[in-house]
Amino acid sequence: MSSPLNVAVQMDPLEHINIDGDSTFAMMLEAQARGHALFVYEVGSMALGEGGTEPEEWREHR
């Protein structure tokens, strides 16, 4: 098996999605089941930094 990945996902606030029909949420569950670290950010939290565009805050989900 390959090494675990750090996966960043841009999406709407988790509290506002329909987890039964959201394909991004389903992919996140599968990535989590495979041992990958998940980080979620919202488009409103994006900022322009020295290295390019990056989220101001990462939320890790386990």
N, CA and C of each residue as an Amber inpcrd file, in Angstrom:
protein
   186
   0.8350000  -1.1750000   0.0000000   0.0000000   0.0000000   0.0000000
   0.8840000   1.2430000   0.0000000   0.4570000   2.2910000  -0.6860000
   1.2250000   3.5260000  -0.7460000   1.0800000   4.3180000   0.5500000
   1.9120000   5.3300000   0.6860000   1.9000000   6.1710000   1.8800000
   0.6120000   6.9880000   1.9600000   0.1400000   7.2600000   3.1780000
  -1.0440000   8.1040000   3.3430000  -0.8010000   9.5010000   2.7740000
  -1.8450000  10.0980000   2.2660000  -1.7810000  11.4380000   1.6880000
  -2.4380000  12.4600000   2.6020000  -2.0620000  13.7130000   2.4510000
  -2.7720000  14.8360000   3.0510000  -3.6680000  15.3840000   1.9510000
  -4.9870000  15.2760000   2.1220000  -5.9460000  15.6530000   1.0950000
  -6.6940000  16.9000000   1.5290000  -6.6090000  17.9620000   0.7270000
  -7.3310000  19.2070000   0.9890000  -8.5460000  19.2600000   0.0740000
  -9.6970000  19.5930000   0.6430000 -10.9500000  19.6200000  -0.1040000
 -11.6140000  20.9750000   0.0830000 -11.9380000  21.6340000  -1.0340000
 -12.6960000  22.8800000  -0.9770000 -14.1630000  22.5420000  -1.1580000
 -14.9920000  22.9810000  -0.2140000 -16.4170000  22.6990000  -0.3300000
 -17.2270000  23.6650000   0.5200000 -18.5500000  23.5570000   0.3710000
 -19.4590000  24.3460000   1.1930000 -19.3030000  23.9170000   2.6530000
 -19.7830000  24.7330000   3.5960000 -19.7050000  24.3420000   5.0050000
 -20.3250000  22.9530000   5.2150000 -19.6140000  22.1110000   5.9490000
 -20.0740000  20.7350000   6.1600000 -21.4590000  20.6660000   6.7770000
 -21.7820000  21.6460000   7.6180000 -23.0880000  21.6210000   8.2800000
 -24.2430000  21.9080000   7.3190000 -23.9330000  22.3300000   6.0790000
 -24.9780000  22.6630000   5.1110000 -25.1090000  21.6590000   3.9590000
 -24.3320000  20.5850000   3.9760000 -24.4160000  19.6380000   2.8610000
 -25.3280000  18.4700000   3.2120000 -25.8550000  17.8390000   2.1650000
 -26.6560000  16.6260000   2.3130000 -25.7020000  15.4480000   2.1690000
 -25.3080000  14.8490000   3.2840000 -24.2890000  13.7950000   3.2390000
 -24.7580000  12.5430000   2.4940000 -26.0560000  12.3910000   2.3190000
 -26.5580000  11.2250000   1.5980000 -26.4110000  11.3590000   0.0890000
 -26.2410000  12.5840000  -0.4250000 -26.1800000  12.7510000  -1.8650000
 -24.9990000  13.5550000  -2.3560000 -24.0560000  13.8760000  -1.4960000
 -22.9340000  14.7070000  -1.8830000 -21.7430000  13.8320000  -2.2720000
 -21.3300000  13.9090000  -3.5400000 -20.2440000  13.0460000  -4.0270000
 -18.8980000  13.4130000  -3.4070000 -18.6810000  14.7030000  -3.1250000
 -17.4290000  15.1020000  -2.4840000 -17.3250000  14.4910000  -1.1010000
 -18.4260000  14.4950000  -0.3580000 -18.4360000  13.8970000   0.9760000
 -18.1540000  12.3970000   0.8850000 -18.7360000  11.7310000  -0.1130000
 -18.5030000  10.2910000  -0.2970000 -17.0300000  10.0050000  -0.5830000
 -16.4000000  10.8370000  -1.4150000 -14.9710000  10.6470000  -1.7020000
 -14.1230000  10.8900000  -0.4540000 -14.5490000  11.8530000   0.3750000
 -13.8270000  12.1090000   1.6200000 -13.9060000  10.9120000   2.5550000
 -15.0740000  10.3000000   2.6440000 -15.2310000   9.1150000   3.4900000
 -14.3220000   7.9780000   3.0160000 -14.2510000   7.7930000   1.7090000
 -13.3950000   6.7370000   1.1690000 -11.9230000   7.0310000   1.4240000
 -11.5150000   8.2810000   1.2520000 -10.1280000   8.6510000   1.5320000
  -9.8040000   8.4180000   3.0030000 -10.7290000   8.7660000   3.8730000
 -10.5380000   8.5570000   5.3100000 -10.4340000   7.0710000   5.6250000
 -11.2720000   6.2580000   5.0050000 -11.2470000   4.8170000   5.2290000
  -9.9110000   4.2090000   4.7850000  -9.2570000   4.8490000   3.8200000
  -7.9670000   4.3650000   3.3180000  -6.7840000   4.9330000   4.0980000
  -7.0790000   5.7020000   5.1650000  -6.0300000   6.1840000   6.0470000
  -5.4270000   7.5310000   5.6910000  -6.0420000   8.2690000   4.7730000
  -5.5260000   9.5770000   4.3870000  -6.0180000  10.6570000   5.3510000
  -5.2270000  11.7100000   5.5320000  -5.6150000  12.8450000   6.3740000
  -6.4260000  13.8160000   5.5280000  -7.5510000  14.2730000   6.0420000
  -8.4350000  15.1750000   5.3160000  -8.4210000  16.5660000   5.9240000
  -8.3910000  17.5720000   5.0610000  -8.4590000  18.9610000   5.4620000
  -9.5150000  19.6290000   4.6050000 -10.4280000  20.3580000   5.2200000
 -11.5140000  21.0260000   4.5060000 -11.3460000  22.5290000   4.6460000
 -11.5430000  23.2280000   3.5430000 -11.5450000  24.6880000   3.5980000
 -12.6670000  25.2090000   2.7220000 -13.1170000  26.4180000   3.0070000
 -14.1750000  27.0590000   2.2410000 -13.5570000  28.1570000   1.3930000
 -14.1670000  28.4370000   0.2610000 -13.6270000  29.4300000  -0.6600000
 -13.4840000  30.7960000   0.0130000 -14.3500000  31.1350000   0.9470000
 -14.2730000  32.4100000   1.6490000 -13.0640000  32.5500000   2.5400000
 -12.3840000  31.4440000   2.8360000 -11.2180000  31.4990000   3.7110000
  -9.9130000  31.5740000   2.9210000  -9.9940000  31.6910000   1.6000000
  -8.7890000  31.7490000   0.7850000  -8.1240000  33.1160000   0.9080000
  -6.8100000  33.1160000   0.8830000  -6.0380000  34.3510000   0.9730000
  -4.8290000  34.2410000   0.0570000  -4.3320000  35.3650000  -0.3850000
  -3.1440000  35.3860000  -1.2240000  -1.9310000  35.5400000  -0.3280000
  -1.0850000  34.5140000  -0.3040000   0.1200000  34.5450000   0.5130000
   1.3540000  34.6570000  -0.3620000   2.5190000  34.6370000   0.2550000
   3.7750000  34.7540000  -0.4880000   3.9600000  33.6050000  -1.4710000
   3.4950000  32.4230000  -1.1020000   3.6630000  31.2550000  -1.9540000
   2.5000000  31.0400000  -2.9010000   1.5280000  31.9290000  -2.9320000
   0.3650000  31.7800000  -3.7980000  -0.9040000  31.8070000  -2.9740000
  -1.9690000  31.3020000  -3.5490000  -3.2610000  31.2690000  -2.8700000
  -3.2930000  30.1110000  -1.8870000  -3.7380000  30.3730000  -0.6760000
  -3.8060000  29.3300000   0.3490000  -4.9160000  29.6530000   1.3380000
  -5.5010000  28.6090000   1.9520000  -6.5370000  28.8470000   2.9610000
  -5.9350000  29.5210000   4.1900000  -6.6800000  30.4510000   4.7640000
  -6.2410000  31.0920000   6.0000000  -6.3040000  30.1090000   7.1590000
  -7.2410000  29.1730000   7.0800000  -7.4260000  28.2190000   8.1660000
  -7.7800000  26.8680000   7.5780000  -7.1180000  25.8330000   8.0490000
  -7.4170000  24.4590000   7.6530000  -8.2020000  23.8090000   8.7830000
  -9.1960000  23.0170000   8.4460000  -9.9210000  22.2320000   9.4440000
  -9.6370000  20.7770000   9.1370000  -8.9570000  20.0930000  10.0490000
  -8.6630000  18.6800000   9.8350000  -9.8260000  17.8380000  10.2990000
 -10.1630000  16.8270000   9.5220000 -11.2580000  15.9240000   9.8600000
 -10.7180000  14.5150000   9.9760000 -11.0840000  13.8660000  11.0570000
 -10.6540000  12.4830000  11.2930000 -11.8410000  11.5880000  11.4450000
